[in-house]
Amino acid sequence: MGMRILIVDDSAMMRKMIAKVLTTRGGHTVVGEAKNGIEALELYKTLKPELVTMDITMDPMDGLTAAREILLYDSGAQILFLSNLDQKKYNGDIENIGAIGFVNKHKSQDILDFINS
C-alpha cells in the first residue's frame, strides 16, 4: 500500500507532474497540494500526511522555513526536498532541519526509489 503524500511546490505544473509520478507509477495517494510554505504548514496539520515533498524556493514562506515549522509541530514528520537547486549548497541545511533527504525533482525514478526505500 502506498503512502499518503502532501506535495509542496510553487509551480502548478510541477505539482501535477510529481502527483502523476507518485500516483500512477508509485501507487501513492496525494492527499493535498500547497503552493508555498504557509499553505504546507496549514495542510500538514489538517491532512496529517505520511510524507511531504517540499520545494525549496517559494514565497512568502520557503521550503526550508516550512520544514522547520512542520518539524516543530511534529518531530516525526517525513520531509523529502525536491528541487532543481544545487544539492551540495543545501545539504547542510537539509540535514540540520531533520529532513529525510533531497532529490532532483526532474528525476522521477530517483524520487520513487527514494520514497520506496
trRosetta pair geometry for C-beta under 8 A, 3 or more apart (Angstrom, degrees):
i j d omega theta_ij theta_ji phi_ij phi_ji
1 27 7.7 -144 -160 142 27 115
2 22 7.8 119 -172 168 136 83
2 26 6.3 102 -125 129 124 83
2 27 4.1 -170 -59 120 120 75
2 28 3.6 -160 176 -96 127 44
2 29 5.8 140 95 -11 118 72
3 28 5.0 -15 54 -132 71 109
3 29 7.3 -142 99 36 37 74
3 49 7.8 68 154 178 94 88
3 50 4.4 -122 -163 77 98 131
3 51 5.1 38 145 6 143 119
3 115 6.8 -126 22 -179 139 115
4 28 7.6 -177 -77 -176 18 88
4 29 5.2 -22 -108 75 62 106
4 31 4.8 33 -176 -33 96 129
4 47 7.6 -160 153 157 119 101
4 48 7.9 31 104 103 139 65
4 49 4.9 -145 119 -140 89 69
4 50 4.8 105 50 3 79 96
4 51 7.5 152 80 26 48 74
5 22 5.8 -94 55 -178 154 153
5 28 5.3 31 -4 155 124 131
5 29 6.8 155 20 81 77 49
5 30 5.5 -45 75 -106 91 57
5 31 6.6 154 60 11 34 85
5 49 5.6 79 -134 -170 16 131
5 50 6.9 -51 -72 59 56 81
5 51 4.8 -24 -109 74 84 97
5 52 7.3 154 -162 -95 68 26
5 53 6.4 29 -180 -11 116 98
6 30 7.7 108 -103 -160 25 68
6 31 6.0 -47 -73 65 71 93
6 32 4.9 -6 -122 67 88 94
6 33 7.4 176 -165 -85 63 29
6 34 6.8 22 172 -2 106 106
6 40 6.9 124 141 -144 128 78
6 43 5.7 151 -142 119 134 120
6 44 6.2 -128 33 -86 171 70
6 47 6.0 129 -78 85 118 142
6 49 4.0 -153 -18 -7 96 157
6 51 7.4 -171 28 96 68 49
6 52 4.7 -19 68 -112 102 78
6 53 7.4 -167 91 26 52 65
7 15 5.1 131 123 -143 129 85
7 18 5.2 150 -136 97 135 130
7 19 5.9 -94 -16 -67 159 86
7 22 7.6 -156 -69 6 120 152
7 30 5.9 -16 -12 -142 113 116
7 32 7.5 -164 32 99 67 50
7 33 4.9 -15 69 -113 97 78
7 34 7.4 178 93 27 51 65
7 52 7.9 171 -85 -159 20 57
7 53 5.1 -6 -120 57 64 109
8 33 7.5 165 -83 -162 39 51
8 34 4.5 -11 -112 67 83 102
8 35 7.8 -153 -156 -66 62 7
8 36 7.6 -32 -167 113 99 3
8 37 7.2 65 -177 -91 138 47
8 39 7.5 166 -125 86 97 95
8 40 4.3 18 -107 -94 139 124
8 52 6.2 16 -2 -179 117 100
8 53 6.5 -177 31 89 71 58
8 54 4.8 4 65 -114 121 61
8 55 6.0 -132 114 16 76 81
8 58 7.5 -86 158 -25 95 163
8 63 6.6 142 114 -111 123 97
8 66 6.8 -156 169 117 161 158
9 14 4.6 -105 141 97 150 119
9 15 4.9 -172 56 -65 110 81
9 18 6.8 131 -6 4 145 144
9 33 7.9 -47 37 -163 80 95
9 35 7.2 -34 90 -126 41 48
9 53 7.6 -18 -39 113 102 99
9 55 4.2 103 -113 -33 69 129
9 58 7.4 -161 -156 -78 30 126
9 82 7.3 -47 -78 81 118 112
9 105 7.5 110 -106 -138 139 154
10 35 5.2 71 -124 -177 50 76
10 36 6.1 46 -91 -76 92 72
10 55 6.2 -113 2 80 78 155
10 57 7.5 -68 10 107 134 65
10 58 4.3 171 -49 -119 116 94
10 59 7.3 53 -108 29 146 63
11 14 3.7 69 84 9 115 109
11 15 6.6 178 93 -12 60 80
11 55 7.8 128 16 -84 88 160
12 15 5.7 -51 -148 35 34 113
12 16 6.4 36 153 -20 65 105
12 35 7.3 -19 -69 -101 74 113
13 16 5.7 -55 -152 35 30 113
13 17 6.4 30 151 -19 65 106
14 17 5.6 -53 -146 37 34 111
14 18 6.2 32 156 -17 67 106
14 55 7.4 73 112 -77 147 132
14 105 6.4 18 -163 152 119 141
15 18 5.9 -57 -145 39 29 108
15 19 6.1 31 155 -21 64 109
15 33 4.8 79 -173 -152 138 130
15 35 7.6 -70 -43 -89 145 71
16 19 5.7 -55 -145 36 28 113
16 20 6.4 30 155 -22 63 105
17 20 5.8 -53 -150 32 29 112
17 21 6.6 27 154 -16 63 105
17 108 7.9 -111 157 -84 96 118
18 21 5.9 -56 -151 37 32 110
18 22 6.2 26 155 -16 67 111
18 53 6.1 -159 177 99 145 157
18 82 6.7 111 -110 110 137 169
18 105 6.8 -51 -80 -161 114 100
18 111 7.4 -124 -138 -180 88 167
19 22 5.9 -60 -144 41 28 108
19 23 6.0 11 164 -7 67 114
19 30 4.6 -20 -133 -48 97 163
19 33 7.0 -45 -65 -78 129 123
20 23 6.4 -65 -139 44 23 98
20 24 5.6 -10 179 11 65 119
20 25 7.9 51 135 1 65 96
21 24 7.0 -61 -117 50 14 88
21 25 5.3 -34 -163 37 55 120
21 26 6.4 49 140 -13 65 111
21 108 4.3 -136 -127 -149 144 117
21 111 6.4 62 126 76 142 135
21 112 6.7 -124 160 -54 104 107
22 25 7.5 -17 -61 56 7 80
22 26 4.7 -47 -153 46 41 134
22 28 4.4 -58 170 60 93 121
22 30 6.0 103 87 -60 132 98
22 53 7.9 -135 -67 -20 142 144
22 111 7.7 -76 -74 130 84 124
22 112 7.6 -177 -102 -90 53 85
22 115 7.7 53 -123 11 94 174
23 26 6.9 5 -28 54 11 86
23 27 7.5 58 -162 -101 35 10
23 28 6.1 -93 -84 68 46 66
23 29 7.0 64 -107 -105 91 32
23 30 6.0 -66 -56 -9 112 101
25 108 7.1 71 58 155 156 120
25 112 6.1 -74 117 -86 111 150
26 112 4.9 -151 -89 -122 108 103
26 115 6.6 22 -152 80 141 141
26 116 7.1 -147 -145 -54 97 110
28 115 7.2 -42 -60 150 146 151
30 33 6.8 20 167 -56 121 90
31 47 4.8 144 129 -175 124 128
31 49 5.2 -173 45 -92 130 99
32 43 4.5 -168 130 -172 153 134
32 47 4.9 -124 -8 -61 134 164
32 49 7.1 -123 33 -54 100 124
34 37 7.8 92 134 -94 132 12
34 39 3.5 173 -149 108 104 108
34 40 4.2 -178 84 -69 159 63
34 42 7.7 146 -111 53 131 89
34 43 5.2 -149 -61 14 118 140
35 39 5.9 54 39 30 63 151
35 58 7.1 170 151 -154 55 128
36 39 5.4 95 57 15 69 100
36 40 7.0 -123 106 -10 37 95
36 58 4.5 179 -123 150 69 123
36 59 6.3 -56 -121 90 130 29
36 60 6.2 55 175 31 151 54
36 61 5.6 108 157 49 100 76
36 66 7.7 179 152 -66 55 139
37 40 5.1 -52 -143 33 36 119
37 41 6.4 38 160 -21 68 100
37 58 6.0 152 -23 81 83 123
37 60 7.7 -104 47 83 96 54
37 61 3.0 -104 67 109 118 104
37 62 5.9 17 -31 69 136 17
37 63 6.2 -164 -79 -86 105 32
37 65 5.6 53 179 81 169 94
37 66 2.9 -143 -142 -62 101 117
37 69 7.2 105 170 31 110 132
38 41 6.1 -53 -154 31 29 108
38 42 6.7 24 151 -13 62 108
38 60 6.4 22 -21 63 126 94
38 61 4.8 127 -40 14 75 128
38 66 7.6 -103 -36 -99 30 107
39 42 5.7 -60 -150 41 35 111
39 43 5.9 26 158 -14 71 111
40 43 6.0 -60 -142 43 26 104
40 44 6.0 33 157 -28 64 107
40 52 6.8 84 -166 -159 112 134
40 54 6.9 64 -142 -113 157 98
40 61 7.8 -130 34 92 106 119
40 63 7.9 66 -1 -118 168 65
40 66 4.7 48 71 -172 135 140
40 70 6.9 -62 133 -60 104 125
41 44 5.7 -50 -145 29 27 115
41 45 6.7 25 157 -17 60 105
41 61 7.6 -20 -10 100 120 159
41 66 5.9 -135 -47 -147 92 85
41 69 5.1 -30 -102 114 129 130
41 70 6.0 -140 -108 -71 72 79
41 73 7.3 134 -154 -15 91 149
42 45 6.1 -62 -159 34 28 109
42 46 6.7 5 156 -2 65 111
43 46 6.0 -67 -144 46 35 99
43 47 5.2 4 171 4 76 121
44 47 6.6 -65 -121 51 18 91
44 48 7.3 74 176 -84 52 32
44 49 6.7 -77 -125 24 65 95
44 52 6.5 -20 -97 -78 112 136
44 70 5.1 -55 147 -124 177 110
44 73 7.0 119 109 80 125 145
44 74 7.3 -143 155 19 118 129
44 77 7.0 8 -164 -122 134 135
45 48 7.6 3 -177 -61 17 69
45 73 6.5 -83 -84 177 96 153
49 52 6.0 118 79 -68 130 72
50 78 6.5 0 153 40 58 128
51 78 4.7 -50 -107 95 68 115
51 79 7.7 154 -164 -92 60 27
51 80 6.3 7 -175 2 108 111
51 115 6.7 62 -166 -132 172 105
52 67 7.8 -179 93 -106 134 80
52 70 6.7 -46 10 179 164 170
52 77 6.6 1 6 176 120 109
52 78 6.9 155 19 89 71 59
52 79 4.8 -18 67 -111 105 74
52 80 7.1 173 85 28 52 67
53 80 5.3 -30 -108 76 64 97
53 81 7.8 115 -165 -127 57 12
53 82 4.9 12 -178 -4 104 124
53 111 7.6 23 -119 -154 135 121
54 63 4.3 136 160 -156 103 115
54 66 6.5 -170 -144 86 128 120
54 67 5.7 122 133 -68 175 105
54 79 5.4 5 -3 -170 132 103
54 80 6.9 153 19 77 80 41
54 81 5.2 -48 76 -103 90 60
54 82 6.9 141 62 22 35 74
54 99 7.5 -107 45 -124 132 136
55 58 5.7 98 90 -42 114 112
55 63 5.1 -159 91 -58 46 137
55 81 7.6 94 -123 -157 13 73
55 82 6.3 -44 -82 76 58 78
55 83 5.9 115 -148 -89 59 84
55 105 7.3 3 -100 -65 85 150
56 62 6.3 7 166 179 53 105
56 63 4.4 -98 -112 45 29 127
56 64 6.3 31 -147 -34 81 88
56 81 6.2 41 -62 -159 91 119
56 83 4.6 15 -2 -94 109 147
56 85 5.6 -54 46 16 146 142
56 90 6.4 -79 -111 -115 151 158
57 62 6.0 -31 -122 -131 34 107
57 63 7.2 -39 -15 5 22 104
57 83 7.5 101 6 -135 83 120
57 85 7.1 119 -16 -50 111 133
58 61 6.8 0 96 84 100 48
58 62 5.4 146 48 -119 69 47
58 63 6.0 91 13 -40 110 79
58 66 7.8 3 59 -16 127 136
59 62 7.4 -2 -77 -66 43 70
61 65 5.2 -116 -170 87 89 126
61 66 5.4 110 132 -62 113 93
61 69 7.9 -15 178 2 142 145
62 65 5.2 92 60 14 76 102
62 66 6.9 -140 101 -5 37 94
63 66 5.4 -55 -140 40 33 113
63 67 6.1 38 159 -24 67 104
63 81 6.4 112 141 -123 140 97
63 83 7.6 -151 44 -68 159 121
64 67 5.8 -51 -148 32 28 112
64 68 6.7 30 152 -18 61 103
64 90 7.7 -135 -78 -150 121 111
64 93 5.6 -30 -130 158 132 131
64 94 7.8 -99 -111 -79 93 60
64 97 6.5 -140 -155 -70 75 146
65 68 5.7 -54 -154 34 33 112
65 69 6.4 30 151 -17 66 107
66 69 5.7 -57 -149 38 33 111
66 70 6.2 32 154 -19 68 106
67 70 5.7 -52 -144 37 31 110
67 71 6.2 24 158 -13 65 110
67 79 4.8 145 -131 147 105 167
67 81 7.6 -38 -67 -72 149 98
67 97 5.0 40 115 169 122 145
67 98 7.9 179 154 61 107 75
67 99 5.6 -27 -166 -70 145 112
68 71 6.0 -64 -148 43 26 106
68 72 6.4 31 152 -23 64 105
68 97 5.6 -100 -75 -135 75 101
69 72 5.6 -50 -148 31 31 113
69 73 6.5 29 152 -16 63 106
70 73 5.7 -59 -154 39 32 111
70 74 6.4 -36 167 43 69 92
70 77 4.9 -133 141 124 105 176
70 79 6.5 120 83 -67 140 132
71 74 6.8 -77 -126 74 29 55
71 75 5.9 55 -175 -116 73 45
71 77 5.4 -124 -90 46 62 118
71 79 7.1 -82 -56 -4 103 133
71 97 6.5 151 9 169 154 82
71 98 5.3 126 -143 67 155 126
72 75 7.8 25 -119 -71 15 72
73 77 7.5 52 74 -37 88 135
74 77 4.5 99 93 -45 104 98
75 98 7.7 -42 -159 139 71 161
78 100 5.4 9 -159 -23 79 137
79 97 7.6 -61 74 123 138 123
79 98 7.9 77 39 98 112 71
79 99 4.4 -75 88 -124 99 90
79 100 6.4 156 64 9 46 84
80 99 6.8 143 -93 178 24 104
80 100 5.5 -40 -79 66 75 103
80 101 5.5 -3 -130 64 82 85
80 102 7.6 173 -172 -84 64 26
80 103 6.6 2 171 12 109 106
80 111 7.8 117 139 -146 140 81
80 114 6.6 132 -143 123 139 130
80 115 7.0 -73 -35 -81 168 84
81 90 7.2 -126 133 129 164 139
81 94 5.7 -93 2 -117 144 127
81 99 5.8 43 -24 157 98 159
81 101 7.0 -139 34 108 78 44
81 102 4.5 -15 72 -108 109 75
81 103 7.4 157 88 24 59 58
82 102 7.8 168 -80 -156 28 53
82 103 5.7 -20 -107 72 73 84
82 104 7.5 39 -158 145 67 14
82 105 3.8 89 162 -88 99 93
82 111 6.5 22 -108 -108 122 119
83 87 7.8 151 74 -83 104 69
83 90 7.3 33 62 34 152 162
83 102 6.9 -37 32 -159 101 98
83 104 7.2 -68 80 -123 45 43
83 105 5.9 62 -54 -21 9 109
84 104 6.5 58 -109 -151 46 84
84 105 6.1 -64 -50 35 71 102
84 106 6.6 47 -95 -12 94 110
85 89 6.6 -87 154 60 104 124
85 90 6.2 70 107 -17 123 133
86 89 4.2 72 89 0 107 113
86 90 7.1 141 89 -1 63 89
87 90 6.3 -80 -152 51 34 93
87 91 6.0 56 156 -57 74 94
87 102 5.2 148 -134 118 102 136
87 104 7.5 -78 -51 -61 116 81
88 91 5.9 -26 -139 -6 30 119
90 93 5.2 -60 -162 46 66 113
90 94 5.5 65 142 -27 89 106
90 102 6.6 144 95 -110 113 154
91 94 5.7 -61 -144 39 28 110
91 95 6.2 24 161 -16 66 108
91 102 6.8 -112 -96 16 66 148
92 95 6.0 -58 -147 38 27 107
92 96 6.2 25 157 -17 64 111
93 96 5.8 -60 -145 39 28 110
93 97 6.2 30 157 -23 65 107
94 97 5.9 -52 -148 31 28 112
94 99 4.8 -66 -169 51 82 124
94 101 7.4 41 157 -162 134 15
94 102 5.3 -46 -132 -50 174 117
95 98 7.8 44 174 -70 32 28
95 99 7.6 -81 -76 48 24 79
99 102 7.4 72 110 -56 131 77
101 114 5.9 -142 91 -166 152 132
103 107 6.4 -119 170 67 96 108
103 110 5.1 176 -158 124 118 108
103 111 5.1 155 115 -89 150 65
103 114 5.2 -132 -60 -8 140 156
104 107 4.5 67 77 4 102 111
104 110 6.6 48 48 70 85 147
105 111 7.3 47 -132 -71 43 130
107 110 3.8 19 124 21 117 122
107 111 6.5 149 94 -22 69 83
108 111 5.5 -50 -150 31 36 115
108 112 6.5 31 155 -14 67 104
109 112 5.7 -54 -148 40 35 109
109 113 6.1 37 153 -22 67 107
110 113 5.6 -53 -143 38 30 113
110 114 6.2 33 157 -22 64 105
111 114 6.0 -57 -151 34 27 109
111 115 6.4 20 156 -13 64 109
112 115 5.9 -57 -145 40 31 108
112 116 5.9 16 163 -8 67 116
113 116 6.1 -66 -140 46 24 102
113 117 6.1 30 159 -34 63 111
114 117 6.0 -57 -148 22 25 113
